[in-house]
Amino acid sequence: MAEAVSWAGLLIGMFFKYVVVENEIGVKIFGPVHGAIFVGYVLVTLMLAHRWDRKTLVLGLVASIPPFGTVVFERWANRTGRLDEAQDQAQTAED
């Protein structure tokens, strides 16, 4: 979700920069934020490669490219049980 929110912020910043007021503040803020979150998403996806088949890994990586693709991928991965073990481990760590 963080990757999608940062994408939205960057897209809004680009809209203001190039269409509305030619002000770069939105891009200067959301550009680095989105970049860091994007790299984190890709790293986490690669870290899950040992549990996923090749198709799931490729879909996870490709989902990072279009805006909000990660939301679609996450919903699909949850629905098909590909994130169950990761969620179970997160719950154990919180307890």
MODELLER restraints for C-alpha pairs under 7 A, 6 or more apart:
rsr = mdl.restraints
at = mdl.atoms
rsr.add(forms.Gaussian(group=physical.xy_distance, feature=features.Distance(at['CA:1:A'], at['CA:71:A']), mean=6.25, stdev=0.5))
rsr.add(forms.Gaussian(group=physical.xy_distance, feature=features.Distance(at['CA:3:A'], at['CA:34:A']), mean=6.61, stdev=0.5))
rsr.add(forms.Gaussian(group=physical.xy_distance, feature=features.Distance(at['CA:3:A'], at['CA:37:A']), mean=5.73, stdev=0.5))
rsr.add(forms.Gaussian(group=physical.xy_distance, feature=features.Distance(at['CA:3:A'], at['CA:38:A']), mean=6.10, stdev=0.5))
rsr.add(forms.Gaussian(group=physical.xy_distance, feature=features.Distance(at['CA:4:A'], at['CA:67:A']), mean=6.74, stdev=0.5))
rsr.add(forms.Gaussian(group=physical.xy_distance, feature=features.Distance(at['CA:4:A'], at['CA:68:A']), mean=4.96, stdev=0.5))
rsr.add(forms.Gaussian(group=physical.xy_distance, feature=features.Distance(at['CA:4:A'], at['CA:70:A']), mean=6.68, stdev=0.5))
rsr.add(forms.Gaussian(group=physical.xy_distance, feature=features.Distance(at['CA:4:A'], at['CA:71:A']), mean=6.74, stdev=0.5))
rsr.add(forms.Gaussian(group=physical.xy_distance, feature=features.Distance(at['CA:6:A'], at['CA:30:A']), mean=6.39, stdev=0.5))
rsr.add(forms.Gaussian(group=physical.xy_distance, feature=features.Distance(at['CA:6:A'], at['CA:33:A']), mean=6.70, stdev=0.5))
rsr.add(forms.Gaussian(group=physical.xy_distance, feature=features.Distance(at['CA:6:A'], at['CA:34:A']), mean=4.91, stdev=0.5))
rsr.add(forms.Gaussian(group=physical.xy_distance, feature=features.Distance(at['CA:7:A'], at['CA:34:A']), mean=6.22, stdev=0.5))
rsr.add(forms.Gaussian(group=physical.xy_distance, feature=features.Distance(at['CA:7:A'], at['CA:67:A']), mean=6.19, stdev=0.5))
rsr.add(forms.Gaussian(group=physical.xy_distance, feature=features.Distance(at['CA:9:A'], at['CA:30:A']), mean=5.84, stdev=0.5))
rsr.add(forms.Gaussian(group=physical.xy_distance, feature=features.Distance(at['CA:10:A'], at['CA:26:A']), mean=6.77, stdev=0.5))
rsr.add(forms.Gaussian(group=physical.xy_distance, feature=features.Distance(at['CA:10:A'], at['CA:27:A']), mean=5.85, stdev=0.5))
rsr.add(forms.Gaussian(group=physical.xy_distance, feature=features.Distance(at['CA:10:A'], at['CA:30:A']), mean=4.99, stdev=0.5))
rsr.add(forms.Gaussian(group=physical.xy_distance, feature=features.Distance(at['CA:10:A'], at['CA:31:A']), mean=5.99, stdev=0.5))
rsr.add(forms.Gaussian(group=physical.xy_distance, feature=features.Distance(at['CA:13:A'], at['CA:26:A']), mean=3.96, stdev=0.5))
rsr.add(forms.Gaussian(group=physical.xy_distance, feature=features.Distance(at['CA:13:A'], at['CA:27:A']), mean=4.88, stdev=0.5))
rsr.add(forms.Gaussian(group=physical.xy_distance, feature=features.Distance(at['CA:14:A'], at['CA:27:A']), mean=5.98, stdev=0.5))
rsr.add(forms.Gaussian(group=physical.xy_distance, feature=features.Distance(at['CA:16:A'], at['CA:22:A']), mean=6.20, stdev=0.5))
rsr.add(forms.Gaussian(group=physical.xy_distance, feature=features.Distance(at['CA:16:A'], at['CA:23:A']), mean=6.38, stdev=0.5))
rsr.add(forms.Gaussian(group=physical.xy_distance, feature=features.Distance(at['CA:17:A'], at['CA:23:A']), mean=4.72, stdev=0.5))
rsr.add(forms.Gaussian(group=physical.xy_distance, feature=features.Distance(at['CA:17:A'], at['CA:24:A']), mean=5.22, stdev=0.5))
rsr.add(forms.Gaussian(group=physical.xy_distance, feature=features.Distance(at['CA:42:A'], at['CA:61:A']), mean=6.44, stdev=0.5))
rsr.add(forms.Gaussian(group=physical.xy_distance, feature=features.Distance(at['CA:45:A'], at['CA:57:A']), mean=6.95, stdev=0.5))
rsr.add(forms.Gaussian(group=physical.xy_distance, feature=features.Distance(at['CA:45:A'], at['CA:60:A']), mean=6.47, stdev=0.5))
rsr.add(forms.Gaussian(group=physical.xy_distance, feature=features.Distance(at['CA:45:A'], at['CA:61:A']), mean=6.86, stdev=0.5))
rsr.add(forms.Gaussian(group=physical.xy_distance, feature=features.Distance(at['CA:49:A'], at['CA:57:A']), mean=6.02, stdev=0.5))
rsr.add(forms.Gaussian(group=physical.xy_distance, feature=features.Distance(at['CA:60:A'], at['CA:73:A']), mean=6.39, stdev=0.5))
rsr.add(forms.Gaussian(group=physical.xy_distance, feature=features.Distance(at['CA:63:A'], at['CA:69:A']), mean=4.46, stdev=0.5))
rsr.add(forms.Gaussian(group=physical.xy_distance, feature=features.Distance(at['CA:63:A'], at['CA:70:A']), mean=5.03, stdev=0.5))
rsr.add(forms.Gaussian(group=physical.xy_distance, feature=features.Distance(at['CA:63:A'], at['CA:73:A']), mean=6.23, stdev=0.5))
rsr.add(forms.Gaussian(group=physical.xy_distance, feature=features.Distance(at['CA:64:A'], at['CA:70:A']), mean=5.56, stdev=0.5))
rsr.add(forms.Gaussian(group=physical.xy_distance, feature=features.Distance(at['CA:77:A'], at['CA:83:A']), mean=6.00, stdev=0.5))
